[in-house]
């Protein structure tokens, strides 16, 4: 069952024509093999190196570890990471 906050967030996103991930703590991660990750719902980049990238997702973070990692795109709450992804770790 949705909470009032979730209902209000959805209504605001719909009215302003924003994706819901831009105004809530909802995120979506899509991996294409181990070389490409798309993350929607990003709030910012916390750490960035060629061996790891840590992304703020609101109430949690996600850390990609691997080799030759780079953020090829970061726009409108969406990040694309390319390189050799060895692991993905979540924390609150």
N, C-alpha and C positions, 0 to 999 in steps of 0.2 A: 504494500500500500504506500502511495506517495505521501510525503509530508507536505505541509503548507508551503514550506520553503522551496521544495522542489517544484511545486505547482507554480509559485510566484516566479521562480527563476525561469521556467519554461515560458511563461506568459511574457516576461520582459524580453527574453531572447527572440520570441516570435514577433513581438511588436517592433523591436529595433532591427529586425532581420539579421540578427547575429546568430552564428552557430551556438547551440546550447553549451558546447564545451568552452566557449569564450567567457561565459558568465557563471559557470558552476565548477565544482570540483570533479566533474566527469572527465575522464580522459580515455583515449582510444589509441592503442599501439598496434601497428601492423608490421610484421616482419616478412621480408622477402628473402628467403634463404638465410644466410648468415652475413650478407653483405649490404643490406639496405633495411632501414627502419624508419617508419613514418609515425610521428607522435602528435596527436591532436589533443589540445587542452593544456599546452605548455604555458607556464607562468614565468619562465626565465631559465637561463643557463647558470648553474651553480659552480661547476668545475668543467674545464675543457682542456684536454691534452690529447696527444695522438694515441694514447693507450686507454683513455677513459673519458666519458662525458656524463655528467650528472645534471639532470633536468628537474626543475621544480614543477610539481603537478598540483600545487595547492596544499592539500592536507598530507601529501606524501611526495617522495622523490623516486626517480628511477635512474639507475646507473648502468651504462653500457660500458663493458670492458672488451678490449680486443687490441687490434693493431691497425695502424694507419687510419684511425677514425677521424672523421671531419663532419662538420655540420654544413651540408651543401645548401640548405635553405632554412630560414627561420623567419616566418611571416604570419601574422594574424593568428597566433596561438598554435601554429603548426611548425614542427621541425622535422627535417629529413637528415638522417645520419647515414653516412656511407663509410665503408671500410670493411675490415674483417671483424665481425662481432663474435666474441667468444662466450660472453655471458650477459644476462640482464638481471639486475637485482633491484628489488623494491624495498623501501623503508618508509616508516611513518615519522 
